[in-house]
Amino acid sequence: MIDRINGPGDINPIEGIKKPSVEKSKEKRKKESTDNVELRHVEDVRKFAEEAKNISTVREQLVEELKKAIESGNYFIDTERLARKILEELSE
């Protein structure tokens, strides 16, 4: 039983096997391989960046206050609280 006189459909006896053109292949790959970047939570990042700028200032003020308290002898260490925190860290 013969389906086609010229053989398989992709072969033309005059032109030979048809191959896709290079340009068409490049265009197809270009269309298929588009990269997408989606930026989420941009406002949150900006907010956190602004807060981070202020943290160093707050920490510097706290350090200065602690230095003054230690120098003046007014710094009190809660040893029970310190011991609890150390035990909590060790138990984790």
N, C-alpha and C positions, 0 to 999 in steps of 0.2 A: 504494500500500500504506500503510495507516494502522496504526501500532503501538499507539497509545493514543487513546482517544476525546477525552480532555481535553488532549491535547498533551504537551509535555515534563513529566517527573515532578516538577520543582521548582516548577511553577506551578499554583496552585489557582485556578480561575476565580472563586471567591468571595472568597478572601483575597488574591490576587495573589501576587507572588513572595515566597517565604519567605526572610527574612534571619536570620542567627544573632543571637541577643540580645546586647546589649552586655555584660551580666553574664557570659554564658558565654564570650565572647571574652576578657574580662579574666581570668577564672579560667584559661582555657587558656594565655594568655601567662604568667601567674604561675607555673603549673606548669612551663612550658617554659623559663623564664628564671631558674632558680635558680642563684645563684652559689655556687661552692665554693672554699674557700680551704684549701689543704693546707700545713701547716707541716712542713718537713723539716729535719732536722739542728739542731733547737732546742738540744739538749745541746751540740753542737759550737760553736754561736754563744755559748752561755753560757761554755763553757770558754775560748774565744778572748777573750771580753770580760774574764774574770778575768786571763788572761795579759797582756792589754794594760795592765791597771792596774799590773802589776808591772814592765813594761818601762821605764816612766818612772823608776822607782826605781833600776833597774839602770843605766840610761843616766846618771843623775845621779851615781851612785857612780863609774862609769867616767870621767866628765868630771872629777870631783874628783881621782881618782887621776892622771889625765893632767896636770892643772894642777899638782899637787904635784911630779910628776916633771919637768915643764918648769922650774918655779921652782927646783928643787934642782939642775938640770943633769943629771939622770939619765935623761932621755928620749932614746932612741936611735931614729933613723929609718933603716930598712933601705931605702936608696936603690934597690938592685936590685929589691927586691920592689915598691916604689912604681912604678918605671919599667915593670915587667912589667904591673902592673895598669892603668896608663895606656894602654899599648899594646893590652891586651886590650879595653879600653873603646872605643878608637878603631877597632879592627878589626871591631867588631860592627855 
